[in-house]
Amino acid sequence: MPVPLDTYLLITQADNKLNPQVYFNENVGLRVAMTGVPNVWSDTLWINGYAGSDVPNMCALHTIRNGTPRMWISSQSNRSTSYGTFYEFWTAYNDGSGSGLDADLLDGYNSATAATANTVVLRDGNGYIYATSVNASTFYVGTQTTGAAYITSPYTLGNLGLNAGSTAYNVFIGAGATNYAQFSNTLITHYKRLYSAPGTSETASTPNFESRAQGSGNGVAQYHMSFTNSTGAVNGRISTNNFGTTYATTSDYRVKEDLQEMEDATSRLLQLKPINFRWVGSEDRTDGFLAHEVKEIVHDAVVGEKDATETVVEIVVDEEGNETEVTKVVDSLQALDQAKLIPLLVKTIQELEARIKLLESK
């Protein structure tokens, strides 16, 4: 049975005849009118499927009337007597700096742990951006300009490169305000100690560190490592000459004063107690000394104290790959630099030679 049109459709006009309003069943259904919101004249569409007071809220859509393709959505009362907060839709038209949209500022996000395509990454309150993965051959830190730092895959896909963007800048690795390492055009500076951890894929014959000479000239000293004091003055070096390795400590006259003749070298040498021993846990035997006994005679030949201990922190990895720090007390073993005994040996030979000559002269 046909339903009279005026039962469900009501068309009204404002006094100026330029603002028609369309109702479907008065307060329930759709309503269209020109309004002055959100900030300029716009066409507003109310959507109301229920007129009861127990469910009061509804929404409205606003399309701006200045020729620009922009749209807002707002919350309304069920009688459309007030406007709530306006939210603008993000489109290709308003995508850009200065729009004020969270999406443009990368403050909005799909999910903090989302790993799906075409989602916006999350920036926290400190301005840091988080993402499950970034798929790009080059990821710039800042803007893509000359000198900008970037992360890239150098040489072949799968490699990771950190590039300062220019040799005038450095690459730092650290945590917060603490630097662990600095990479410059000429040096790699470590602010923490280096540690070579044992690995199951390594063998006893694999060196932990390898230093290759910069040249191959016979007899030309190639410096592999320098040891300095806190001011940078060299105290010793390890060098090669294409054949052998030299371990040298500072012996320059310019750093020595109050020179005195060694005395009583023979009697001091005779106090040393050379022994043959077996290392604990090994069947290998060797000749040597006990460090604490040598220290009583040649003090600077020994490093450390007898029966000393120290506390160390080790990283223990379980079967599932989880790392745990374990603190324990271990022996702090004394060390002996047998090269420090050479002056005593030389002086003893000289004293013995003098005694031999004296006896031969009689």
C-alpha positions in Angstrom: 0.0 0.0 0.0 1.6 3.4 -0.9 2.6 5.6 1.9 1.9 9.4 1.6 5.1 11.2 0.8 4.7 13.8 3.5 4.7 11.1 6.2 8.4 10.6 5.8 9.7 13.5 3.8 9.6 17.1 5.0 11.3 20.0 3.1 11.7 23.4 4.8 13.4 26.6 3.9 14.9 29.4 6.0 13.4 32.8 5.6 16.0 33.9 3.0 15.0 30.9 0.9 18.7 30.0 0.4 19.2 27.4 3.1 16.8 24.4 2.5 16.7 21.7 5.1 15.6 18.2 4.4 14.2 15.9 7.1 13.1 12.3 7.0 10.4 11.7 9.6 11.3 15.0 11.4 13.9 14.2 14.1 14.8 10.7 13.0 16.8 10.0 9.8 18.9 12.4 7.8 19.1 16.2 7.9 21.0 18.5 5.6 21.7 22.1 6.1 24.3 24.8 5.5 26.1 25.8 8.8 28.9 28.0 9.9 31.0 25.2 11.3 33.7 24.1 11.9 35.2 27.5 11.0 33.7 28.5 7.7 30.4 27.9 5.9 29.9 24.2 5.3 27.2 21.7 4.2 26.4 19.6 7.3 24.8 16.2 7.2 23.2 14.8 10.5 22.7 11.1 10.8 20.1 10.2 13.5 18.6 6.7 13.7 16.9 7.1 17.0 15.1 10.0 18.7 14.8 8.6 22.2 16.5 10.5 25.1 18.1 7.3 26.5 20.6 7.2 23.6 21.3 10.9 23.1 24.5 11.1 20.9 24.8 11.2 17.2 27.3 12.4 14.6 27.4 14.9 11.8 29.6 15.3 8.7 30.7 18.7 7.5 32.1 19.5 4.0 33.6 22.9 3.6 32.1 25.5 1.1 35.3 27.3 0.0 36.2 25.0 -2.8 38.8 22.9 -0.9 38.2 19.1 -0.6 38.1 18.9 3.2 35.7 17.1 5.6 35.1 16.9 9.3 33.1 14.7 11.6 31.7 15.9 14.9 29.6 14.5 17.8 26.1 15.9 18.3 23.1 15.7 20.6 20.2 13.8 19.3 18.3 17.1 18.7 21.3 18.7 16.9 21.3 21.6 19.3 25.1 21.7 19.9 28.3 20.8 18.3 31.0 18.7 19.9 34.7 18.4 18.9 35.5 18.5 15.2 37.9 15.9 13.7 39.2 16.5 10.2 39.7 13.6 7.8 43.2 12.9 6.6 43.4 13.0 2.8 46.1 13.6 0.1 44.9 17.2 0.0 45.8 18.1 3.6 48.8 15.8 3.9 51.7 18.1 4.8 53.5 20.1 7.3 51.4 22.6 9.2 48.0 20.9 8.7 47.8 20.3 12.4 46.7 16.7 11.9 48.3 14.1 14.2 48.9 11.9 11.2 51.0 14.6 9.5 53.0 15.0 12.7 53.4 11.2 13.1 51.9 11.5 16.5 49.0 9.2 15.5 49.5 5.5 15.0 47.8 2.4 14.0 49.2 0.3 16.7 52.4 0.4 18.8 53.2 -3.2 17.7 51.6 -3.2 14.3 53.6 -4.9 11.6 51.2 -4.4 8.8 51.6 -2.3 5.6 50.6 1.3 5.2 50.4 2.0 9.0 51.8 5.1 10.6 54.7 4.5 13.1 54.4 5.6 16.7 56.3 8.7 18.1 56.4 8.8 21.9 56.3 11.9 24.1 60.0 12.5 23.7 59.8 12.6 19.9 61.3 9.1 19.3 59.8 7.0 16.5 59.2 3.3 16.9 58.4 0.8 14.1 58.6 -3.0 13.8 60.6 -2.6 10.6 61.7 0.1 8.2 62.0 -1.1 4.6 64.2 1.4 2.8 67.6 1.2 1.0 68.6 4.5 2.8 67.0 5.8 6.1 68.0 9.4 6.8 68.3 10.9 10.2 67.0 14.4 9.7 66.5 15.7 6.2 67.9 14.2 3.0 70.5 16.9 2.4 74.2 17.0 1.9 75.9 16.0 5.2 72.8 14.4 6.7 73.5 11.2 8.6 71.8 8.0 7.3 71.5 4.3 7.7 72.0 2.3 4.6 72.9 -1.1 3.1 76.3 -0.7 1.7 77.8 -2.8 -1.1 75.1 -5.5 -1.1 71.6 -6.0 0.3 71.7 -7.3 3.9 74.7 -5.2 5.1 74.1 -2.4 7.6 75.9 0.9 7.3 75.9 3.9 9.6 77.1 7.0 7.6 77.7 10.4 9.1 77.1 11.9 5.6 80.4 13.7 5.4 84.0 13.1 6.6 83.7 16.3 8.6 81.3 14.5 11.0 81.6 11.5 13.3 79.4 8.4 14.1 78.8 7.8 17.7 77.4 4.6 19.4 76.2 4.8 22.9 73.3 4.8 25.3 71.7 8.0 26.3 74.4 10.6 27.0 77.1 7.9 27.4 79.3 7.3 24.3 80.7 3.8 23.8 82.5 4.4 20.6 83.3 7.2 18.2 84.1 6.7 14.5 85.8 9.5 12.7 87.6 9.9 9.4 91.0 9.0 11.0 90.3 7.1 14.2 87.9 4.7 16.0 87.8 5.7 19.7 86.4 3.3 22.3 85.2 4.7 25.6 84.8 1.2 27.1 87.1 -1.7 27.4 87.2 -4.3 24.5 86.3 -7.9 25.3 86.7 -10.8 23.0 84.0 -13.4 24.1 84.5 -17.1 23.4 82.3 -18.4 20.6 81.4 -21.9 19.7 82.3 -21.3 16.0 85.9 -20.3 16.9 88.9 -22.5 17.3 92.0 -22.3 19.5 94.0 -21.4 16.4 91.7 -18.5 15.5 93.3 -15.2 16.8 91.0 -12.9 18.9 92.7 -9.9 17.4 94.8 -9.5 14.3 96.9 -6.4 13.4 98.1 -6.3 9.8 101.1 -4.1 8.8 100.4 -1.2 6.5 103.5 -1.9 4.4 105.8 -4.8 3.4 109.2 -3.2 3.4 112.0 -5.3 4.9 113.4 -3.8 8.0 110.9 -1.0 8.1 109.2 -0.7 11.5 105.5 -1.1 11.3 103.7 0.1 14.5 100.8 -2.2 15.5 100.0 -0.9 18.9 101.1 2.0 21.1 100.7 2.3 24.8 100.4 5.8 26.2 99.9 7.6 29.5 96.9 9.7 30.2 98.4 12.7 28.3 99.0 10.6 25.2 102.8 10.3 25.6 104.0 6.9 24.3 105.2 4.4 27.0 105.7 1.4 24.7 105.0 -0.1 21.4 104.5 -3.4 19.6 106.0 -3.3 16.1 107.1 -5.6 13.3 109.7 -5.3 10.5 108.2 -7.8 8.0 110.0 -10.7 9.8 109.9 -10.4 13.6 107.9 -8.7 16.4 109.4 -6.2 18.8 107.9 -5.5 22.2 109.4 -2.2 23.3 108.9 -0.2 26.5 110.0 3.4 27.0 113.7 3.8 27.9 114.4 7.3 26.7 117.0 9.3 28.7 114.6 12.3 28.7 112.2 10.6 31.1 114.9 9.4 33.5 116.7 11.3 36.3 118.8 10.6 39.4 120.9 8.0 37.6 122.7 5.6 40.0 125.0 2.7 39.6 123.4 -0.7 40.4 125.0 -2.3 43.4 125.2 -5.8 44.8 123.6 -7.4 41.7 125.2 -10.7 42.2 123.9 -11.3 45.7 120.4 -10.1 44.6 120.5 -12.5 41.7 121.5 -15.4 43.9 118.3 -14.7 46.0 116.1 -15.6 43.0 114.8 -19.1 43.1 114.3 -20.5 39.6 112.0 -23.6 39.7 110.6 -26.1 37.3 106.8 -26.5 37.8 103.6 -27.9 36.3 100.6 -25.5 35.6 97.5 -26.4 37.7 95.2 -28.6 35.6 97.9 -29.3 33.0 100.6 -31.9 32.4 102.9 -29.3 30.8 106.1 -28.4 32.8 108.1 -25.3 32.4 110.9 -23.2 34.1 110.1 -20.0 35.9 109.7 -18.2 39.2 107.0 -17.5 41.8 105.9 -13.9 41.3 105.7 -13.0 45.0 109.2 -14.2 45.6 110.6 -12.2 42.7 108.8 -9.0 43.9 110.8 -9.0 47.1 114.0 -8.7 45.0 113.0 -6.9 41.8 109.8 -5.1 42.8 108.9 -3.5 39.5 109.0 -6.8 37.6 105.8 -8.0 39.3 102.2 -6.7 38.9 99.6 -7.5 41.5 99.6 -8.6 45.1 100.0 -12.1 46.6 96.6 -13.9 47.3 94.6 -11.0 45.9 91.0 -11.4 44.7 88.6 -9.4 42.6 84.9 -9.2 41.8 83.9 -9.8 38.2 80.6 -9.7 36.3 80.1 -12.4 33.7 77.3 -12.8 31.1 75.7 -16.3 31.3 73.6 -17.4 28.4 71.1 -20.2 28.9 69.8 -22.8 26.4 67.1 -20.4 25.2 69.6 -17.6 24.5 68.6 -15.5 27.6 71.5 -13.5 29.1 72.0 -13.0 32.8 74.7 -11.1 34.7 76.4 -13.2 37.3 78.8 -11.6 39.9 81.5 -13.7 41.5 84.8 -13.4 43.3 87.9 -14.8 41.5 91.6 -14.9 42.1 93.5 -11.8 40.9 96.7 -13.5 39.8 100.1 -11.9 40.0 102.0 -11.4 36.7 105.8 -11.3 36.0 107.6 -9.4 33.4 110.8 -11.4 33.1 112.4 -8.8 30.8 112.7 -6.7 34.0 115.3 -9.2 35.2 117.7 -8.5 32.4 119.4 -5.5 34.0 120.1 -7.6 37.1 121.5 -10.3 34.9 123.7 -7.9 32.9 125.0 -6.2 36.1 125.7 -9.6 37.7 127.8 -10.7 34.6 129.7 -7.4 34.8 130.4 -8.0 38.6 131.5 -11.5 37.9 133.7 -10.4 35.0 135.4 -7.8 37.3 136.0 -10.5 39.9 137.5 -12.8 37.3 139.8 -10.1 36.0 140.9 -9.3 39.6 141.7 -12.9 40.2 143.6 -13.3 36.9 145.7 -10.2 37.7 147.0 -11.7 40.9 
